[in-house]
Amino acid sequence: MAELAVRGGTPVRPEGYPAWPVHDERDVEAVTGVVRGGRWGGFPEPGPRADEFATRFAAYQGGRHGVVMSNGTVTMEVALKALGIGWGDEVVIPALTFSATPYAAMAAGALPVFCDVTEDTLTIDPDQIEAAVTPRTRAIMPVHLGHQMADMDRIMEIARRHSLAVVEDCAHAPGQRWRDRGAGTFGEFGSFSHQSFKILTAGEGGSLLTDDEQLARRSHSLIDCGRPKDPDEKQYTFGANYRLGELHAALLLVALDRFPAQQQERAAAARRFQELAAEVPGVRLLPPDPRITRWSLYTYILLIEPDAFAGAGNERVCEALEAEGVGCWTGYPPMSRYDLFQPALSRLPVAVEHADRLDPAAMSFPVAERAALRETVYLDENVFRAGERGVEDAVAALAKVQRHAAELRDPRGS
């Protein structure tokens, strides 16, 4: 008789985990207030609720200025355009990230230059950044991935030495702090996503943080069809409509009220998970860098050793964990194997001019490829919002799958 739920056995946690997003009457009241007030959209920009959220979120992260917009992809595009980065420029990006990161660089007209990641954090390798810098390099876009942050000490030192801008991709990192400094406040810009699955969500939306008032005004102009935001100079930009409506902003304000307690709950549960999961054979944990002084995970990334799972890779292991009631996925593929990354289809001049450098078949990222294609398991955030029992069940499911991994080889479960 099969033991694993994926083969018909009894799941460890048949009730699953708490739903996301969290909502209650406060959300209903917030949206109702916008509807009844009659100001639904984002024009004039910023709307009062969008402005309030931007101000409060920037303060929470430790930034001076916040600009909210339609999503966390255009945030990065706007950041690069506000910095004057475009045709002929290069932007250094990790090979392991969502396709939006290189898309943003290309949408601005720049060439994304990919670097492999480190084995202990799966974030961009600073040594490879050094090797990638050319006279055309204008910016570094580090990505804080899962429960880790990129090495901001090394990255900022490299950026200063080469006079490069830094745009942090913080889609996974609201609430994170590095040496008591908030994610998204190190370089010229920090970009955040408020998409449905992110831990500070309104279904859609994105935020840019910056300490530079002029960059903030330029960003406001770029998302408001190029309208001047400097009342004295009346400077236009070549912008588009990337404004965020007041309905989404109202939801974000309520979400921000809940966020600190959720952050603390997830961090405490993840620490307990690490203590228990360290005993599971064939599982390699990636403890958060000790320089992360406030931990706020979007998803927890662990690695499995296929040999310890009867040769099964992360795809089969994730399927088995899902059947046990533990939400997870294999994570982002490396850019060399990523179906969503299709630069040739863009027909942008940068893609035509650099077709050889943007050809995934010509790319090689040994660390990212080994980890992402066979080893990474991304545990959903709700595993860490279910108390001690939720953590214990997740570890029990992981141990069960490892113990009975031979069942993953036989489709009949015998």
C-alpha positions in Angstrom: 0.0 0.0 0.0 1.3 3.4 -0.9 2.3 5.8 1.9 2.6 9.1 -0.1 -0.6 11.0 -0.7 0.4 11.5 -4.3 0.1 7.7 -4.7 -3.2 7.5 -2.7 -1.9 7.6 0.9 -3.3 9.7 3.6 -2.0 13.3 3.5 -0.2 14.8 6.4 -2.3 18.0 6.4 -5.5 17.5 4.5 -6.9 20.8 5.8 -4.2 22.8 4.0 -3.0 26.2 5.2 -4.6 29.6 5.7 -5.8 31.4 2.5 -4.2 34.4 1.0 -4.8 37.2 0.8 -6.2 37.9 4.3 -9.2 40.1 4.3 -12.0 41.2 6.6 -14.6 44.0 7.0 -11.8 46.6 7.0 -11.1 45.9 3.4 -14.8 46.1 2.5 -15.1 49.4 4.3 -12.0 50.8 2.7 -13.1 50.0 -0.8 -16.7 51.1 -0.1 -15.4 54.4 1.0 -13.6 54.9 -2.3 -16.7 53.8 -4.3 -19.0 56.2 -2.4 -16.4 59.0 -2.6 -16.5 58.9 -6.4 -12.7 59.3 -6.9 -11.8 55.8 -8.2 -8.8 56.4 -10.5 -5.3 57.7 -10.1 -5.8 61.0 -11.8 -4.8 63.6 -10.6 -1.7 61.8 -9.6 -1.1 60.9 -6.9 -4.6 60.2 -5.5 -5.0 60.9 -1.8 -4.9 57.2 -0.7 -2.1 56.4 -3.1 -0.1 59.3 -1.6 -0.9 58.2 1.9 0.2 54.6 1.3 3.4 55.8 -0.5 4.3 58.0 2.4 3.6 55.4 5.1 5.3 52.5 3.2 8.4 54.6 2.5 8.6 55.4 6.3 8.1 51.8 7.2 11.1 50.8 5.0 13.1 53.8 6.0 13.0 55.6 2.7 12.2 59.3 2.1 10.0 59.2 -0.9 7.5 56.6 -2.3 5.8 56.5 -5.6 3.0 53.9 -6.3 2.1 52.7 -9.7 0.3 49.9 -11.6 2.6 47.0 -10.9 6.0 45.9 -9.8 7.3 45.4 -13.4 6.8 49.0 -14.5 8.4 50.2 -11.2 11.8 48.9 -12.4 11.3 50.2 -16.0 10.4 53.7 -14.5 13.4 53.6 -12.2 15.8 53.0 -15.1 14.1 55.7 -17.2 14.2 58.2 -14.4 17.9 57.5 -14.1 18.3 58.3 -17.9 19.3 54.7 -18.7 18.3 53.4 -22.1 19.8 52.7 -25.6 23.4 51.6 -25.5 23.4 51.0 -21.7 23.9 47.8 -19.8 22.2 46.7 -16.6 23.6 43.8 -14.5 21.0 41.3 -13.4 21.0 37.9 -11.7 20.3 34.8 -13.8 17.7 33.6 -11.2 14.8 35.9 -11.0 11.3 36.5 -12.5 11.3 37.5 -16.1 10.1 41.0 -15.2 13.6 42.0 -14.1 15.3 41.7 -17.5 12.0 42.7 -19.2 12.2 46.1 -17.4 15.7 46.7 -18.5 14.8 45.9 -22.1 11.6 48.0 -21.9 13.8 50.9 -21.0 16.0 50.1 -24.0 19.0 48.7 -22.1 20.8 45.4 -22.4 20.4 43.0 -19.4 23.7 41.4 -18.6 23.2 38.2 -16.5 25.3 36.9 -13.7 25.2 33.6 -11.8 24.1 33.4 -8.2 25.9 32.3 -5.0 25.3 28.8 -3.6 24.5 30.0 -0.1 21.8 32.6 -0.9 20.9 32.1 -4.6 21.2 35.8 -5.0 23.5 37.6 -7.5 27.2 36.7 -7.1 29.2 40.0 -6.4 32.3 38.5 -7.9 30.5 38.0 -11.2 29.2 41.5 -11.1 32.8 42.7 -11.0 33.6 40.6 -14.1 30.5 41.8 -15.9 31.1 45.6 -15.6 32.0 47.3 -18.9 32.2 51.0 -20.0 28.6 50.6 -21.0 27.4 49.4 -17.6 25.1 51.9 -15.9 23.3 50.0 -13.2 23.1 46.9 -11.0 19.7 45.4 -10.3 20.1 43.0 -7.4 17.2 40.7 -6.5 16.3 39.8 -3.0 15.0 36.2 -3.5 12.7 34.2 -1.3 13.9 34.7 2.3 17.3 36.0 1.4 18.8 39.4 0.5 21.6 40.1 -1.9 24.9 41.1 -0.4 24.2 44.8 -0.2 27.6 45.5 1.4 29.5 44.2 -1.6 27.1 45.5 -4.2 27.1 49.0 -2.9 30.9 49.0 -2.7 31.1 47.8 -6.4 28.5 50.4 -7.4 30.5 53.3 -5.7 33.8 52.2 -7.2 32.4 52.0 -10.8 29.9 54.9 -10.4 26.9 52.7 -11.1 23.3 53.2 -10.0 21.6 50.5 -7.9 17.9 49.5 -8.4 16.9 46.9 -5.9 14.3 44.4 -6.9 12.5 44.0 -3.6 9.4 42.2 -4.8 10.0 39.5 -2.2 11.4 41.8 0.5 8.9 44.2 2.0 9.8 44.4 5.7 13.3 43.1 5.3 16.2 45.0 6.9 20.0 44.6 6.2 22.1 45.9 9.1 19.0 47.7 10.3 18.5 49.4 7.0 15.4 48.7 5.0 15.4 46.8 1.7 14.9 49.2 -1.1 16.8 52.1 0.5 20.4 51.4 -0.4 20.7 52.5 -4.0 18.9 55.1 -6.1 15.7 53.1 -6.1 14.0 50.1 -4.5 11.2 48.4 -6.4 8.3 46.5 -4.7 5.4 44.4 -6.0 1.9 44.3 -4.7 0.7 41.6 -7.0 -1.8 39.0 -5.7 0.7 36.5 -4.2 3.1 39.1 -2.7 3.0 39.6 1.1 1.9 43.2 0.8 -0.8 43.0 -1.8 -3.8 44.8 -3.3 -4.1 42.3 -6.2 -2.0 44.5 -8.3 0.3 47.5 -7.8 3.9 48.4 -7.3 6.0 50.9 -5.3 9.2 52.7 -5.9 11.3 54.1 -3.0 14.0 56.7 -3.4 15.8 59.2 -1.1 16.3 61.6 -4.0 13.5 64.1 -4.4 14.3 64.9 -8.0 14.2 61.2 -8.9 10.9 60.9 -7.1 9.4 63.8 -9.1 10.7 62.3 -12.3 9.1 59.0 -11.5 5.8 60.7 -10.7 5.9 62.4 -14.1 6.8 59.2 -16.0 3.8 57.3 -14.6 1.5 60.3 -15.2 1.8 60.6 -19.0 4.8 62.8 -18.7 3.1 65.6 -16.8 5.5 68.0 -15.0 5.7 67.4 -11.3 8.1 70.2 -10.5 5.8 73.3 -10.1 8.7 75.7 -10.8 10.6 74.2 -13.7 7.6 72.6 -15.5 9.7 69.8 -16.8 8.0 67.2 -19.0 9.1 63.5 -19.4 8.3 61.0 -22.1 5.8 59.1 -19.8 2.8 56.8 -20.0 -0.2 56.0 -17.8 1.1 53.8 -15.1 -0.9 55.3 -12.3 -2.5 53.2 -9.5 -6.2 53.6 -8.8 -7.6 54.6 -5.4 -9.4 51.2 -5.0 -6.1 49.4 -4.9 -4.5 52.1 -2.8 -7.3 51.7 -0.2 -6.6 48.0 0.0 -2.9 48.6 0.4 -3.5 50.9 3.3 -5.4 48.2 5.2 -2.8 45.6 4.2 0.0 47.8 5.6 -1.9 48.0 8.9 -1.8 44.2 9.2 1.7 43.8 7.8 4.0 44.2 10.9 2.2 41.4 12.8 2.3 39.1 9.8 6.0 39.8 9.3 6.8 38.8 12.9 4.6 35.7 12.7 6.3 34.4 9.5 9.8 35.2 10.8 9.2 33.3 14.1 7.7 30.3 12.3 10.5 30.2 9.7 13.1 30.0 12.5 11.3 27.1 14.1 11.0 25.4 10.7 14.8 25.7 10.2 15.3 24.0 13.6 13.1 21.1 12.7 13.9 20.7 9.0 17.6 20.6 9.7 17.1 17.0 10.8 15.5 15.8 7.5 18.0 13.8 5.4 18.7 15.1 2.0 17.5 18.6 2.7 19.9 21.6 2.5 18.7 24.8 4.2 19.9 28.3 3.3 19.8 30.1 6.7 19.3 33.9 6.2 22.4 36.0 6.1 23.2 37.1 9.6 23.3 40.7 8.3 19.5 40.5 7.8 18.3 42.2 11.0 14.6 42.0 10.3 13.4 38.9 8.5 10.3 39.1 6.3 10.0 36.2 4.0 7.8 36.0 0.9 8.6 32.3 0.4 11.1 30.0 2.1 13.6 28.3 -0.3 15.2 25.0 0.5 17.2 22.6 -1.6 16.8 18.9 -1.9 19.5 16.4 -2.8 17.9 14.2 -5.5 20.0 11.2 -4.5 18.4 11.3 -1.1 15.0 11.3 -2.7 15.5 8.2 -4.8 16.6 10.3 -7.7 13.5 12.5 -7.8 14.1 16.1 -8.6 12.4 19.2 -7.2 9.4 18.9 -9.6 8.4 15.4 -8.3 9.1 16.4 -4.7 6.9 19.5 -5.0 4.1 17.5 -6.5 4.4 15.1 -3.6 4.4 17.9 -1.0 1.4 19.5 -2.6 -0.5 16.2 -2.3 0.4 16.1 1.4 -1.2 19.5 1.8 1.9 21.7 1.8 1.9 24.4 -0.8 5.1 24.8 -2.7 6.6 25.2 -6.2 10.0 24.7 -7.9 10.7 28.4 -8.3 12.1 30.4 -11.1 14.1 28.7 -13.9 17.4 30.2 -14.8 17.4 32.6 -17.7 19.0 30.0 -19.9 16.0 27.7 -19.5 13.1 30.1 -18.9 10.1 29.9 -21.2 8.8 33.4 -20.1 12.1 35.0 -21.2 11.7 35.5 -24.9 13.9 38.5 -25.9 13.8 37.7 -29.6 10.0 38.2 -29.6 10.3 41.8 -28.4 11.7 43.1 -31.7 13.3 45.9 -29.7 16.5 47.3 -31.1 18.5 46.0 -28.2 17.2 42.5 -28.9 18.1 42.7 -32.5 21.5 44.3 -31.9 22.5 41.9 -29.2 20.7 38.7 -30.4 23.8 36.6 -29.7 24.1 37.9 -26.1 20.4 37.4 -25.4 20.1 33.9 -26.8 19.2 31.7 -23.9 20.8 28.7 -25.7 24.1 30.4 -25.5 23.9 31.2 -21.8 25.4 29.1 -19.0 24.8 29.6 -15.3 26.1 26.5 -13.5 24.9 27.4 -9.9 21.5 28.7 -11.0 20.9 25.8 -13.4 21.9 23.1 -10.9 19.8 24.5 -8.1 16.7 25.6 -10.0 16.3 22.7 -12.4 16.7 19.9 -9.8 17.0 21.2 -6.2 15.0 24.2 -5.2 11.7 24.0 -3.3 9.9 27.2 -2.6 7.5 26.8 0.4 4.4 29.1 0.3 4.2 31.9 2.8 1.1 30.5 4.4 3.1 27.6 5.8 4.5 30.2 8.2 1.1 31.6 9.2 -0.3 28.4 10.7 1.3 28.3 14.1 3.6 25.6 15.6 1.4 22.8 14.2 1.7 24.3 10.7 5.4 24.2 10.8 5.5 20.7 12.3 3.2 19.4 9.6 5.4 20.9 6.8 8.5 19.3 8.2 6.6 16.0 8.7 5.5 16.1 5.1 9.0 16.8 3.9 10.4 13.9 6.0 7.6 11.6 4.8 8.3 12.3 1.1 12.0 11.7 1.7 11.4 8.5 3.6 9.1 7.1 1.0 10.7 8.7 -2.1 11.0 5.3 -3.8 7.2 5.6 -4.5 7.9 8.6 -6.7 9.7 6.4 -9.2 6.9 4.0 -9.8 3.7 5.5 -11.3 1.7 2.6 -9.9 2.8 3.3 -6.4 3.8 -0.3 -5.7 
